Amino acid sequence: MKRVGSRGRMAITGTTPLRAVALALACTLSPSSAASSSPLLAEQTIAALAEHGVTG
């Protein structure tokens, strides 16, 4: 591991990159028995984040 600095900023080289993980909570406030769009929005959000390397 090697530390590299520039103008007060520090970076550590030679390390494993961090992994991003997302959690989507799908819920609704509607007392109706009608279908909620919350699960669809959660799935779409996770899919969009996956395009950037985020798992979930």
Buried (B, 14 or more C-beta within 10 A) or exposed (E): EEEEEEEEEEEEEEEEEEEEEBEBEEEEEEEEEEEEEBEEEBEEBBEEBEEEEBEB
